[in-house]
Amino acid sequence: MEQIKQQDTAPSLEMQALALPDREMLAIAEGMESPAQERDVQVEWLGTQSNALIAIERLKATIDEETSKLESRAVVDFDIFSQRKNRGLLELTRAIRLTSDIQGDPRVTPQLTQLRASLIRNQAALQIHLDAVREVSAIIAKSIQEVESDGTYSLPIPGNRS
């Protein structure tokens, strides 16, 4: 009974052989991988690697664009850049997960090194921007506090005789 079910669900070897082109059938008969299988393996390897490389390059371009805007003191929409960087990181993570031997590709290490350099430069530019924002916000907070206070409840500042 089980044999009948297996025959019904799985196509016979003869039917599978009839569906293959002659060239692939000859390769299988000789015990070699079919050219289509070889091609699929190569395309899969190259495609996966190139997807990771493209993801690295795209993420690097986004980070470099944000850094150049910060360094040139142009208006930066941090929400959009944050979304683009998050999307790039997700794309890179997925591409690397699909790649079984990404470390075997000699193109990956230099690309990741360049990405890391871009990230360090971006971090420095963001830190400068953040420090400036903190200073400006401290000045504004101090000004607001001075305007709203008549001095009755504030602590005296050392060295200031008012």
C-alpha positions as CSV (number, residue, x, y, z in Angstrom):
1,M,0.0,0.0,0.0
2,E,2.8,2.4,0.9
3,Q,4.6,1.6,-2.4
4,I,1.5,2.6,-4.3
5,K,1.3,5.9,-2.5
6,Q,5.0,6.6,-3.2
7,Q,4.6,5.8,-6.8
8,D,1.6,8.1,-7.0
9,T,3.3,11.1,-5.3
10,A,6.8,10.8,-6.8
11,P,7.2,11.0,-10.6
12,S,9.1,8.0,-11.9
13,L,12.7,8.2,-13.0
14,E,11.6,7.6,-16.5
15,M,9.3,10.6,-16.5
16,Q,12.0,12.8,-15.0
17,A,14.5,11.5,-17.6
18,L,12.1,12.4,-20.4
19,A,11.8,15.9,-19.1
20,L,15.6,16.6,-19.2
21,P,17.3,17.8,-22.4
22,D,19.6,15.3,-24.1
23,R,22.8,17.1,-23.0
24,E,21.9,17.0,-19.4
25,M,20.7,13.4,-19.7
26,L,24.1,12.4,-21.1
27,A,25.9,14.2,-18.3
28,I,23.9,12.4,-15.7
29,A,24.4,9.0,-17.4
30,E,28.1,9.6,-17.3
31,G,28.0,10.4,-13.6
32,M,28.7,14.1,-13.9
33,E,26.7,17.0,-12.7
34,S,24.5,18.4,-15.4
35,P,25.6,21.7,-17.0
36,A,22.4,23.3,-15.6
37,Q,23.3,22.2,-12.1
38,E,26.9,23.5,-12.4
39,R,25.6,26.8,-13.8
40,D,23.0,27.1,-10.9
41,V,25.7,26.5,-8.3
42,Q,28.0,29.1,-9.9
43,V,25.2,31.6,-10.3
44,E,24.1,31.0,-6.7
45,W,27.6,31.5,-5.4
46,L,28.3,34.6,-7.6
47,G,24.8,36.0,-7.0
48,T,24.9,35.7,-3.3
49,Q,28.4,37.1,-3.1
50,S,27.5,40.0,-5.4
51,N,24.4,40.6,-3.3
52,A,26.5,41.0,-0.2
53,L,29.0,43.2,-2.1
54,I,26.2,45.4,-3.5
55,A,24.6,45.7,0.0
56,I,28.0,46.7,1.4
57,E,28.5,49.3,-1.3
58,R,25.0,50.7,-0.9
59,L,25.3,51.0,2.8
60,K,28.7,52.7,2.4
61,A,27.3,55.2,-0.1
62,T,24.5,56.1,2.3
63,I,26.9,56.6,5.2
64,D,29.3,58.6,3.0
65,E,26.4,60.8,1.9
66,E,25.4,61.6,5.4
67,T,28.9,62.2,6.5
68,S,29.6,64.6,3.6
69,K,26.4,66.5,4.4
70,L,27.4,66.8,8.1
71,E,30.9,67.9,7.2
72,S,29.6,70.6,4.8
73,R,27.1,71.7,7.3
74,A,24.2,71.1,4.9
75,V,20.7,70.3,6.2
76,V,20.5,66.7,7.2
77,D,17.3,64.8,7.6
78,F,18.3,62.3,10.3
79,D,15.1,60.3,10.1
80,I,15.6,59.5,6.4
81,F,19.3,58.6,6.9
82,S,18.4,56.5,9.9
83,Q,15.8,54.6,7.8
84,R,18.2,54.2,4.9
85,K,21.0,52.9,7.2
86,N,18.7,50.5,9.0
87,R,17.4,49.2,5.6
88,G,21.0,48.8,4.4
89,L,22.0,47.0,7.5
90,L,19.0,44.6,7.1
91,E,19.9,44.0,3.5
92,L,23.5,43.3,4.3
93,T,22.6,41.0,7.2
94,R,20.2,39.0,4.9
95,A,22.8,38.8,2.1
96,I,25.5,37.6,4.5
97,R,23.2,35.0,6.0
98,L,22.5,33.6,2.5
99,T,26.2,33.3,1.8
100,S,27.7,30.1,3.1
101,D,31.4,31.1,2.6
102,I,31.5,34.9,2.4
103,Q,35.0,34.9,3.9
104,G,36.3,32.9,1.0
105,D,35.7,35.8,-1.4
106,P,38.7,38.0,-1.6
107,R,36.6,41.0,-2.5
108,V,34.6,41.0,0.7
109,T,37.4,42.0,3.2
110,P,38.5,45.2,1.4
111,Q,34.8,46.2,1.0
112,L,34.1,45.7,4.7
113,T,37.3,47.5,5.6
114,Q,36.2,50.5,3.5
115,L,32.7,50.3,5.2
116,R,34.3,50.3,8.6
117,A,36.4,53.4,7.7
118,S,33.2,55.2,6.5
119,L,31.5,54.3,9.7
120,I,34.4,55.6,11.8
121,R,34.4,58.9,9.8
122,N,30.5,59.1,10.1
123,Q,30.7,58.5,13.9
124,A,33.2,61.3,14.3
125,A,31.1,63.7,12.3
126,L,27.9,62.7,14.2
127,Q,29.8,63.2,17.5
128,I,30.8,66.7,16.5
129,H,27.3,67.5,15.5
130,L,25.9,66.0,18.8
131,D,28.4,67.9,20.9
132,A,27.4,71.2,19.1
133,V,23.7,70.4,19.7
134,R,24.3,69.8,23.4
135,E,26.2,73.1,23.7
136,V,23.5,75.0,21.9
137,S,20.7,73.4,24.0
138,A,22.6,74.2,27.2
139,I,22.9,77.8,26.2
140,I,19.2,78.0,25.3
141,A,18.2,76.2,28.6
142,K,20.4,78.6,30.6
143,S,18.8,81.6,28.8
144,I,15.3,80.4,29.4
145,Q,16.1,79.8,33.1
146,E,17.5,83.3,33.4
147,V,14.5,85.0,31.7
148,E,11.9,83.0,33.8
149,S,13.7,83.4,37.1
150,D,13.7,86.7,39.1
151,G,16.5,85.3,41.3
152,T,14.4,84.7,44.4
153,Y,14.8,80.9,44.5
154,S,18.0,80.4,42.5
155,L,21.3,79.5,44.1
156,P,24.0,82.2,43.9
157,I,26.7,81.5,41.4
158,P,30.2,81.5,43.1
159,G,32.2,84.6,42.1
160,N,29.1,86.5,41.0
161,R,28.1,89.4,43.3
162,S,24.6,90.4,42.2
